[in-house]
Amino acid sequence: MATIRTLFWTAIFLASTFLFTVLFEHGPTDFVQNAKKEFDVLKQMSGMKPVERRKDDSDKLTPPLH
């Protein structure tokens, strides 16, 4: 039973980390599309399938405020 509980909490941790990463990098607008992009990047990093990532407006950094 402890193994199942550990696997459950590990899965919850990985899912919430992924969701936080999507929100932090792209913001809350168009969340599903940005999650697909991040999942493609994750697949590319793990070596599953090379995917060419297209740049969009959410990839631009805003200038620092002075």
OpenMM code with the backbone's topology and positions (N, CA, C; nanometers):
from openmm import Vec3, app, unit

residues = "MET ALA THR ILE ARG THR LEU PHE TRP THR ALA ILE PHE LEU ALA SER THR PHE LEU PHE THR VAL LEU PHE GLU HIS GLY PRO THR ASP PHE VAL GLN ASN ALA LYS LYS GLU PHE ASP VAL LEU LYS GLN MET SER GLY MET LYS PRO VAL GLU ARG ARG LYS ASP ASP SER ASP LYS LEU THR PRO PRO LEU HIS".split()
positions = [
    Vec3(0.0814, -0.1194, 0.0000),
    Vec3(0.0000, 0.0000, 0.0000),
    Vec3(0.0862, 0.1264, 0.0000),
    Vec3(0.1982, 0.1208, 0.0692),
    Vec3(0.2861, 0.2373, 0.0735),
    Vec3(0.3466, 0.2661, -0.0640),
    Vec3(0.3710, 0.1624, -0.1418),
    Vec3(0.4264, 0.1817, -0.2764),
    Vec3(0.3262, 0.2526, -0.3663),
    Vec3(0.2001, 0.2143, -0.3572),
    Vec3(0.0963, 0.2796, -0.4376),
    Vec3(0.0824, 0.4254, -0.3978),
    Vec3(0.0861, 0.4520, -0.2682),
    Vec3(0.0759, 0.5899, -0.2198),
    Vec3(0.1948, 0.6728, -0.2685),
    Vec3(0.3149, 0.6150, -0.2653),
    Vec3(0.4343, 0.6859, -0.3113),
    Vec3(0.4268, 0.7143, -0.4609),
    Vec3(0.3819, 0.6171, -0.5394),
    Vec3(0.3664, 0.6386, -0.6839),
    Vec3(0.2612, 0.7458, -0.7124),
    Vec3(0.1531, 0.7454, -0.6370),
    Vec3(0.0489, 0.8465, -0.6543),
    Vec3(0.1029, 0.9870, -0.6275),
    Vec3(0.1723, 1.0051, -0.5151),
    Vec3(0.2250, 1.1377, -0.4814),
    Vec3(0.3347, 1.1815, -0.5776),
    Vec3(0.4117, 1.0876, -0.6282),
    Vec3(0.5138, 1.1214, -0.7283),
    Vec3(0.4478, 1.1687, -0.8578),
    Vec3(0.3408, 1.1002, -0.8993),
    Vec3(0.2683, 1.1418, -1.0202),
    Vec3(0.2050, 1.2791, -1.0018),
    Vec3(0.1468, 1.3037, -0.8845),
    Vec3(0.0880, 1.4355, -0.8564),
    Vec3(0.1955, 1.5441, -0.8596),
    Vec3(0.3118, 1.5157, -0.8023),
    Vec3(0.4210, 1.6121, -0.8014),
    Vec3(0.4683, 1.6432, -0.9435),
    Vec3(0.4860, 1.5413, -1.0262),
    Vec3(0.5323, 1.5632, -1.1637),
    Vec3(0.4289, 1.6397, -1.2457),
    Vec3(0.3017, 1.6081, -1.2293),
    Vec3(0.1968, 1.6787, -1.3034),
    Vec3(0.1887, 1.8248, -1.2620),
    Vec3(0.1940, 1.8517, -1.1322),
    Vec3(0.1848, 1.9914, -1.0885),
    Vec3(0.3107, 2.0701, -1.1254),
    Vec3(0.4255, 2.0047, -1.1291),
    Vec3(0.5471, 2.0723, -1.1741),
    Vec3(0.5355, 2.1105, -1.3217),
    Vec3(0.4828, 2.0196, -1.4026),
    Vec3(0.4631, 2.0489, -1.5453),
    Vec3(0.3658, 2.1645, -1.5638),
    Vec3(0.2530, 2.1618, -1.4913),
    Vec3(0.1542, 2.2690, -1.5031),
    Vec3(0.2111, 2.4036, -1.4587),
    Vec3(0.2891, 2.4040, -1.3508),
    Vec3(0.3515, 2.5278, -1.3055),
    Vec3(0.4498, 2.5805, -1.4101),
    Vec3(0.5245, 2.4897, -1.4716),
    Vec3(0.6204, 2.5313, -1.5750),
    Vec3(0.5489, 2.5977, -1.6921),
    Vec3(0.4373, 2.5408, -1.7354),
    Vec3(0.3610, 2.5996, -1.8462),
    Vec3(0.3095, 2.7373, -1.8069),
    Vec3(0.2537, 2.7500, -1.6875),
    Vec3(0.2031, 2.8801, -1.6430),
    Vec3(0.3146, 2.9822, -1.6272),
    Vec3(0.4285, 2.9400, -1.5755),
    Vec3(0.5389, 3.0330, -1.5516),
    Vec3(0.6003, 3.0814, -1.6819),
    Vec3(0.6152, 2.9932, -1.7799),
    Vec3(0.6813, 3.0317, -1.9046),
    Vec3(0.5895, 3.1035, -2.0021),
    Vec3(0.4605, 3.0674, -2.0061),
    Vec3(0.3720, 3.1212, -2.1090),
    Vec3(0.2578, 3.2050, -2.0548),
    Vec3(0.2269, 3.1966, -1.9281),
    Vec3(0.1143, 3.2698, -1.8726),
    Vec3(-0.0156, 3.1928, -1.8901),
    Vec3(-0.1247, 3.2453, -1.8362),
    Vec3(-0.2508, 3.1710, -1.8369),
    Vec3(-0.3271, 3.1750, -1.9695),
    Vec3(-0.2885, 3.2598, -2.0631),
    Vec3(-0.3617, 3.2673, -2.1887),
    Vec3(-0.3257, 3.1493, -2.2780),
    Vec3(-0.4257, 3.0901, -2.3387),
    Vec3(-0.4104, 2.9776, -2.4319),
    Vec3(-0.3316, 2.8629, -2.3676),
    Vec3(-0.3778, 2.8203, -2.2506),
    Vec3(-0.3054, 2.7230, -2.1696),
    Vec3(-0.2902, 2.5874, -2.2388),
    Vec3(-0.3952, 2.5397, -2.3038),
    Vec3(-0.3911, 2.4062, -2.3647),
    Vec3(-0.2882, 2.4018, -2.4768),
    Vec3(-0.2867, 2.5029, -2.5611),
    Vec3(-0.1902, 2.5070, -2.6720),
    Vec3(-0.0473, 2.5163, -2.6184),
    Vec3(-0.0263, 2.5972, -2.5169),
    Vec3(0.1076, 2.6097, -2.4587),
    Vec3(0.1499, 2.4811, -2.3876),
    Vec3(0.0562, 2.4102, -2.3278),
    Vec3(0.0888, 2.2820, -2.2645),
    Vec3(0.1318, 2.1802, -2.3694),
    Vec3(0.0676, 2.1823, -2.4849),
    Vec3(0.1082, 2.0923, -2.5944),
    Vec3(0.2496, 2.1254, -2.6409),
    Vec3(0.2805, 2.2540, -2.6488),
    Vec3(0.4161, 2.2943, -2.6891),
    Vec3(0.5195, 2.2444, -2.5882),
    Vec3(0.4918, 2.2643, -2.4612),
    Vec3(0.5856, 2.2206, -2.3580),
    Vec3(0.5990, 2.0690, -2.3543),
    Vec3(0.4897, 1.9970, -2.3799),
    Vec3(0.4974, 1.8520, -2.3830),
    Vec3(0.5822, 1.8054, -2.5010),
    Vec3(0.5718, 1.8761, -2.6158),
    Vec3(0.6575, 1.8442, -2.7306),
    Vec3(0.8040, 1.8691, -2.6975),
    Vec3(0.8317, 1.9778, -2.6261),
    Vec3(0.9689, 2.0063, -2.5843),
    Vec3(1.0185, 1.8980, -2.4883),
    Vec3(0.9322, 1.8549, -2.3976),
    Vec3(0.9681, 1.7481, -2.3039),
    Vec3(0.9977, 1.6177, -2.3772),
    Vec3(0.9171, 1.5863, -2.4783),
    Vec3(0.9422, 1.4669, -2.5581),
    Vec3(1.0744, 1.4791, -2.6332),
    Vec3(1.1033, 1.5973, -2.6847),
    Vec3(1.2278, 1.6189, -2.7574),
    Vec3(1.3474, 1.6036, -2.6633),
    Vec3(1.3363, 1.6566, -2.5411),
    Vec3(1.4466, 1.6463, -2.4458),
    Vec3(1.4695, 1.5023, -2.4017),
    Vec3(1.3639, 1.4231, -2.3959),
    Vec3(1.3794, 1.2844, -2.3545),
    Vec3(1.4222, 1.1948, -2.4697),
    Vec3(1.4286, 1.2497, -2.5901),
    Vec3(1.4763, 1.1740, -2.7048),
    Vec3(1.3690, 1.0925, -2.7732),
    Vec3(1.2432, 1.1166, -2.7421),
    Vec3(1.1362, 1.0381, -2.8035),
    Vec3(1.1137, 1.0767, -2.9490),
    Vec3(1.1093, 1.2049, -2.9764),
    Vec3(1.0787, 1.2498, -3.1109),
    Vec3(1.1329, 1.3912, -3.1283),
    Vec3(1.2181, 1.4146, -3.2257),
    Vec3(1.2661, 1.5518, -3.2461),
    Vec3(1.1555, 1.6396, -3.3048),
    Vec3(1.1308, 1.7511, -3.2374),
    Vec3(1.0259, 1.8432, -3.2795),
    Vec3(1.0881, 1.9811, -3.2922),
    Vec3(1.0613, 2.0473, -3.4045),
    Vec3(1.1077, 2.1844, -3.4229),
    Vec3(1.0069, 2.2770, -3.3576),
    Vec3(1.0520, 2.3565, -3.2633),
    Vec3(0.9631, 2.4458, -3.1893),
    Vec3(0.9543, 2.5799, -3.2604),
    Vec3(0.8316, 2.6233, -3.2854),
    Vec3(0.8077, 2.7513, -3.3496),
    Vec3(0.7966, 2.8604, -3.2438),
    Vec3(0.8589, 2.9739, -3.2669),
    Vec3(0.8537, 3.0850, -3.1720),
    Vec3(0.7218, 3.1606, -3.1885),
    Vec3(0.6670, 3.2073, -3.0770),
    Vec3(0.5471, 3.2892, -3.0812),
    Vec3(0.5638, 3.4069, -2.9851),
    Vec3(0.4582, 3.4846, -2.9677),
    Vec3(0.4655, 3.6058, -2.8859),
    Vec3(0.4954, 3.5765, -2.7389),
    Vec3(0.4572, 3.4596, -2.6893),
    Vec3(0.4801, 3.4299, -2.5481),
    Vec3(0.6267, 3.3977, -2.5189),
    Vec3(0.7081, 3.3793, -2.6227),
    Vec3(0.8497, 3.3492, -2.6027),
    Vec3(0.9361, 3.4743, -2.5904),
    Vec3(0.8789, 3.5904, -2.6145),
    Vec3(0.9561, 3.7145, -2.6082),
    Vec3(0.9627, 3.7648, -2.4649),
    Vec3(1.0777, 3.8129, -2.4262),
    Vec3(1.0955, 3.8716, -2.2939),
    Vec3(1.0586, 4.0190, -2.2981),
    Vec3(0.9979, 4.0665, -2.1931),
    Vec3(0.9657, 4.2074, -2.1851),
    Vec3(1.0885, 4.2829, -2.1357),
    Vec3(1.1064, 4.4065, -2.1778),
    Vec3(1.2223, 4.4829, -2.1299),
    Vec3(1.2103, 4.5102, -1.9809),
    Vec3(1.3228, 4.5164, -1.9117),
    Vec3(1.3173, 4.5409, -1.7664),
    Vec3(1.2644, 4.6812, -1.7356),
    Vec3(1.1932, 4.6916, -1.6263),
    Vec3(1.1401, 4.8206, -1.5829),
    Vec3(1.2461, 4.8943, -1.5027),
    Vec3(1.2620, 5.0203, -1.5306),
    Vec3(1.3612, 5.1003, -1.4579),
    Vec3(1.2947, 5.2053, -1.3752),
] * unit.nanometer
topology = app.Topology()
chain = topology.addChain("A")
for resn in residues:
    res = topology.addResidue(resn, chain)
    for name in ("N", "CA", "C"):
        topology.addAtom(name, app.Element.getBySymbol(name[0]), res)
